[in-house]
Amino acid sequence: MFKKGDRVVVEGYGRRRAILRVWEVKQRGYQLCTEGGFSEMQKGRVAAIVGFPCNDIVGLAVDETIALC
């Protein structure tokens, strides 16, 4: 549903939410990173990416608001 570069809202432990960027789409989830990490990896540099299952992604982030899935 989401593609590389999309800004998504994820809900983690304790129902805390964050806006992250999609780096890679996997079979059962997504590889996400911060805005800064996305920029670094586009330049060929190394940055941290974290895997999230589809169920943890609340929706697309649009101008700091959430468009639910």
Rosetta blueprint (number, residue, H / E / L):
1 M L
2 F L
3 K L
4 K L
5 G L
6 D L
7 R E
8 V E
9 V E
10 V E
11 E E
12 G L
13 Y H
14 G H
15 R H
16 R L
17 R E
18 A E
19 I E
20 L E
21 R E
22 V E
23 W E
24 E E
25 V E
26 K L
27 Q L
28 R L
29 G E
30 Y E
31 Q E
32 L E
33 C E
34 T L
35 E H
36 G H
37 G H
38 F H
39 S H
40 E H
41 M H
42 Q H
43 K L
44 G L
45 R L
46 V L
47 A L
48 A L
49 I L
50 V E
51 G E
52 F E
53 P E
54 C H
55 N H
56 D H
57 I E
58 V E
59 G E
60 L E
61 A E
62 V E
63 D L
64 E L
65 T E
66 I E
67 A E
68 L E
69 C L
